Amino acid sequence: MDDAHEERFQQHQTWLASFGAMFEKQHEANQQQAAMNQRLDAFITRQDGLNERLTMAIERLDTTQARIETLLARMIERSANGRDA
């Protein structure tokens, strides 16, 4: 090979080595991202379960509050009736 071809060949070799290093770094970053995604998926799954339990608890509290309000209204009616008599 003449010098121009050798120089161009070396330049391509250098590029290929650089691309290989970049691809390796990208692969490492992708693996780290995949691990982080798995942790986030697990966290979201736990949060979904927690949200369901919280929703059920709030519904029970709403029911309990409505029952207490009904009982208080009945008690107030009875005490008011006793004063009117």
C-alpha positions in Angstrom: 0.0 0.0 0.0 1.1 3.5 -0.6 1.3 6.0 2.2 -2.1 7.7 1.5 -3.8 4.3 1.6 -2.0 3.3 4.8 -2.8 6.6 6.4 -6.5 6.2 5.4 -6.5 2.6 6.7 -5.0 3.7 10.0 -7.6 6.4 10.2 -10.4 3.9 9.7 -8.9 1.6 12.3 -8.8 4.5 14.8 -12.5 5.2 14.0 -13.5 1.6 14.4 -11.7 1.4 17.7 -13.4 4.6 18.9 -16.8 3.3 17.8 -16.2 0.0 19.5 -15.3 1.9 22.8 -18.5 4.1 22.4 -20.6 1.0 21.8 -19.2 -0.7 24.8 -19.9 2.4 27.0 -23.4 2.6 25.5 -24.0 -1.1 26.3 -22.9 -0.5 29.9 -25.2 2.5 30.2 -28.1 0.5 28.7 -27.5 -2.2 31.3 -27.6 0.3 34.1 -30.8 1.8 32.6 -32.4 -1.6 32.4 -31.6 -2.3 36.0 -33.0 1.1 37.0 -36.2 0.4 35.0 -36.6 -2.9 36.8 -36.4 -1.2 40.2 -38.8 1.5 39.0 -41.3 -1.2 37.8 -41.1 -2.9 41.2 -41.7 0.4 43.0 -44.6 1.3 40.8 -46.2 -2.1 41.4 -45.8 -1.6 45.1 -47.3 1.9 44.8 -50.3 0.6 42.8 -51.0 -1.9 45.6 -50.7 0.8 48.2 -53.0 3.1 46.2 -55.6 0.3 46.1 -55.4 -0.2 49.8 -55.7 3.6 50.4 -58.7 3.9 48.1 -60.4 1.1 50.0 -59.6 2.7 53.4 -60.9 6.0 52.2 -64.1 4.3 51.0 -64.5 2.7 54.5 -63.9 6.0 56.2 -66.5 7.7 54.0 -69.0 5.0 54.9 -68.1 5.3 58.6 -68.5 9.1 58.5 -71.9 8.8 56.8 -73.0 6.4 59.6 -71.8 8.7 62.3 -73.5 11.7 60.7 -76.8 9.7 60.5 -76.5 8.7 64.2 -75.7 12.2 65.3 -78.7 13.5 63.3 -81.0 11.0 65.0 -79.5 11.9 68.4 -80.0 15.6 67.8 -83.6 15.0 66.7 -84.4 13.0 69.8 -82.9 15.6 72.1 -84.7 18.4 70.3 -88.0 16.5 70.6 -87.5 16.1 74.4 -87.1 19.9 74.8 -90.2 20.7 72.8 -92.5 18.6 75.0 
